Amino acid sequence: MKLTVLYFAWLRERIGLPRETVETDAVTVADLIAELSAREERYALAFADLKAVRVALDQDLSDFDAALDGVREIAFFPPMTGG
């Protein structure tokens, strides 16, 4: 499946891209993170502490065990704060 992956804030800075299109066989968000982390060290560093990462699937907040079936866009970002 083909996904548009968006990176925000410090994830974008560590990976060096705001977005990319990824061809994947990942079943869950966690599977995709594992695939990305295995690509290069910059991805591994960005996803090293998943407590500091949030995910949205097609603009809906989700979690790491969510299925990717039918998803077109996935976004990774740090926790949001108020203010």
C-alpha positions as CSV (number, residue, x, y, z in Angstrom):
1,M,0.0,0.0,0.0
2,K,1.1,3.6,-0.6
3,L,0.9,6.1,2.3
4,T,1.6,9.8,2.6
5,V,3.6,10.2,5.8
6,L,3.8,13.6,7.5
7,Y,6.4,14.6,10.1
8,F,5.9,17.6,12.4
9,A,8.1,19.6,14.8
10,W,11.2,17.8,16.1
11,L,10.4,14.6,14.2
12,R,10.6,16.6,10.9
13,E,13.9,18.1,12.1
14,R,15.4,14.7,12.9
15,I,14.2,13.0,9.8
16,G,14.9,15.9,7.6
17,L,11.6,15.8,5.6
18,P,8.2,17.3,6.2
19,R,6.5,14.5,4.2
20,E,7.1,11.5,2.0
21,T,5.3,8.8,0.1
22,V,6.0,5.3,1.4
23,E,5.3,2.0,-0.1
24,T,4.7,-0.5,2.7
25,D,3.2,-3.9,3.7
26,A,2.9,-2.8,7.3
27,V,-0.3,-3.9,9.0
28,T,-0.2,-1.5,11.9
29,V,1.3,1.8,12.8
30,A,3.9,0.0,15.0
31,D,4.9,-2.1,11.9
32,L,5.3,1.0,9.9
33,I,7.5,2.6,12.6
34,A,9.6,-0.5,12.7
35,E,10.1,-0.4,8.9
36,L,11.0,3.3,9.0
37,S,13.3,2.9,11.9
38,A,15.2,0.1,10.0
39,R,15.7,2.4,7.0
40,E,18.3,4.8,8.5
41,E,19.6,6.0,11.8
42,R,17.7,9.4,11.4
43,Y,14.4,7.5,11.5
44,A,15.5,5.3,14.4
45,L,16.5,8.4,16.4
46,A,13.2,10.1,15.6
47,F,11.2,7.1,16.8
48,A,13.5,6.0,19.7
49,D,11.1,7.3,22.4
50,L,7.5,6.5,21.4
51,K,6.2,8.0,24.6
52,A,7.0,11.4,23.0
53,V,5.3,10.6,19.7
54,R,1.6,10.9,18.7
55,V,0.0,9.6,15.5
56,A,-3.0,10.5,13.4
57,L,-4.5,8.4,10.7
58,D,-6.3,10.4,8.0
59,Q,-6.4,13.3,10.5
60,D,-7.9,11.3,13.4
61,L,-5.8,10.7,16.5
62,S,-4.9,7.1,16.8
63,D,-2.5,4.7,18.6
64,F,0.4,2.5,17.5
65,D,-1.6,-0.8,17.3
66,A,-4.1,0.7,14.9
67,A,-4.5,-1.0,11.6
68,L,-3.4,0.8,8.4
69,D,-5.9,-0.9,6.1
70,G,-7.6,1.8,4.1
71,V,-5.5,4.6,5.5
72,R,-4.1,7.2,3.0
73,E,-2.2,9.6,5.3
74,I,-0.4,9.1,8.6
75,A,1.1,12.0,10.6
76,F,3.6,11.8,13.4
77,F,4.0,14.6,15.9
78,P,5.0,15.4,19.5
79,P,2.3,15.6,22.2
80,M,0.3,18.8,21.9
81,T,0.3,21.3,24.8
82,G,-2.3,23.9,25.6
83,G,-1.7,27.6,25.7
